[in-house]
Amino acid sequence: MPRKKRRILCAALAAALVTALAPVALADGAVTLMPGVTPEMSDGDFWADRQYGADQIILTPEEIEAFNLDSAAQEGTMVMDLRTADDTYDGKAYNENLEKSATSDAEYYFGWTYTGDGQQADWDYFQAMIDNCLDPDESEEKPVRYGIAVKRTLLRVFPGPGPIQDDPNDLDFDYQALSSIRVNEPMLIYNTSADGKYYQARISSCSGWVPAQDVALCEDKEEWLSAWDLPSEKLLVVYGNKIYTDASNSAPDTAVRMLSQGTALELVTDLEPDQLIGNRSPYHNYVVYLPVRRADGSYEKQLALIPETAKVSIGYLPLTMRNIAMVALESLGDAYGWGGMLDTEDCSGMIRTVYKCFGLDIGRNGNWQYNMNIEKIDMTHMSLEEKKLILDQMPLGSALCFDGHEMMYLGKVDGEYYVVSTVSSIVSPSTGEILRTRDVMINDMQVKRGSGKTWLGALNMAFMPCYAKLEGKTYNFPALQWYHDGVAWCLGEGVMQPLDIDDTFGIGQFATRADLAYGLWKLAGVAEEAEEADTEDTPECPFTDVSEDAPERTAIAWVTEQGLMTGVSATQFGPDWTVSQNEALTAIWNLAKSQDWSGAEDGQLPYYWALEAGVVSQADWALPIGEPVSREGMAVWLARYGQLCQAEDVNDAENAA
């Protein structure tokens, strides 16, 4: 063959070989994604690159340690510094308290839950588990035992394997599960169940029952501390989703151990030359100690290998937004694991686990996490417009919550706000039916709940778990809008109504005469009084421009009958007309006079009365008195008046007492 043809053939073969060895790219649509989510969004850098200061250290290791101690000191976090626990406890009293709490739990679950065989759980089913809570070895002074988890396991509500299901056909949801426990996680051991198979344990974030076979008991507190209370540089921390030790016939106690995200193991660096681990050399591996339970239940640690390619870090990861995004997206596609079951996490457990990779100890549940001494915002009754302004400034990694769900904020793309979370169910964007997702996924916040509200509309709290309020620390955290308190109060008290189901309030829109009439009617309390009196004795509405089904019709009839407002003519009220600042304050002043509110008298100018009473402030008066008032501006005034009335009622009640 001529040399030139051989060169061409060789080049062709080489090209074919390269093509054969090249990774095959997945075609678009090969991985199922929520509407609006693109494949690039699964990469943490996609979100980090959209954040200012994504690579800045948020808290140093020393600040994290101070924050953990502070969280343990804060009421309502349920976080505990296990190192400070008493060495003994009253076992007799503990037994009594366990019986009471177990009975209370059983009463809650009784009547609507099922056993593993699909039968409704009767009281005998629960009574057996209650009885099993009682330690037969009770005494008034018992030593606390110190345990280390030897496998990923669960805290349970009751000491027993029997499930507590709300759906007999759903085997992947069990109310017995409380919280996951990672390998090498420390715990305080109190009671042993009557059958000896479970320990009543306290981990740093909550307490419950753990299978005894999953725990090794240390000889003393010193041995216990030596397993986990180590400097960060002496720990190997798993930040990947799950890693496993290799199979081994030579070292079965440490073989095929699942190490979940957030696991921290003692790192070994002082090996002897040519030292073998089991029957292997440690080349291209990290060497760690894994906890092992001996036959008698006692603690032992054995050397094990973690491959160099595993997603692990020497010491806790530096706490940056880029790293938070990376860790949070590691579990995409995982199953939803209520209480940590299925070797996965539920929504609040996911937040706790992500931040554990940085060394933070935070509460088990979203409400407990919110109680930490951190930057936070109460979004209850917040208008949709303000929620958007808050999210526009919210840092990546923030926790967003509504009743029943917690998620991690990623950022804003093309006007939509995106989160990652482990989701149990949503309204299907395709069919509009309730869809059981049970999946860790990215989605925008236009996803709907079963109530029909979007996730954005349902938000009731937001916080940054790592924005600790420590001396000298400041953060660029969103601030509330000037109108927040007024709008939230009016929405919460029903004095004003949102414009739609997602709480769009109409920020920036002018208030109408109908809005004002409705607000005065609600502030007067006549609707509630009529309801309590069980009467429909309401005044007739004389105005032809107020429709029969208008929600403000009764209010308009009442305020005009009481002389708080007048129609724009004998037959027209002008419900959609805008309200001037003077009209609004005059009407509030009229209400105050009708209620004999102190300081409201004939002959006053409504503005000066309102200024003196605290209904308005000089800062509110930005427009000429005849100009229309905005909905948010009127909400502020109505709220101030309502709160002042509430305060006066309290004072009157106290004086009467």
Secondary structure, DSSP 8 states (H G I E B T S, - for coil): --HHHHHHHHHHHHHHHHHHHS-----TTSS---TT--GGGGSHHHHHTTSTTTTS-SS-HHHHHHHHHHHHHSTTS----GGGS-SEE-HHHHHHHHHHHHHHHHHHHTTT-B-TTS-B--HHHHHHHHHHTS-TT--SSEE-EEEEESS-EEEESSSSS---BSSTT-TT--TTEEEEE-TT-EEEEEEE-TTSSEEEEE-SS-EEEEEGGGEEE-SSHHHHHHHH---GGGEEEE-SSEEE----SS-GGGTT-EEETT-EEEEE----TT--BTTB--TTEEEEEEEEE-TTSBEEEEEEEEETTSSEEESS----HHHHHHHHGGGTT-B--GGGGGGS--HHHHHHHHHHTTT----SSHHHHHTSSEEEEE-TT--HHHHHHHHHH--TT-EEEETTEEEEEEEEETTEEEEEEEEEEEE-TTTSSEEEEEEEEEEETT-B-TTS-BHHHH--EEEEEEEE--TT---------TTHHHHHHHHHHTSS--SSTT----TTSB-BHHHHHHHHHHHHTHHHHHHHTT---------TTS-TT-TTHHHHHHHHHTTSS--SSSS---TTSB-BHHHHHHHHHHHHHHTT-TT--TT--HHHHHHHHTSS-GGG--S-TTSB-BHHHHHHHHHHHHHHHHHHHHHHHHHH-
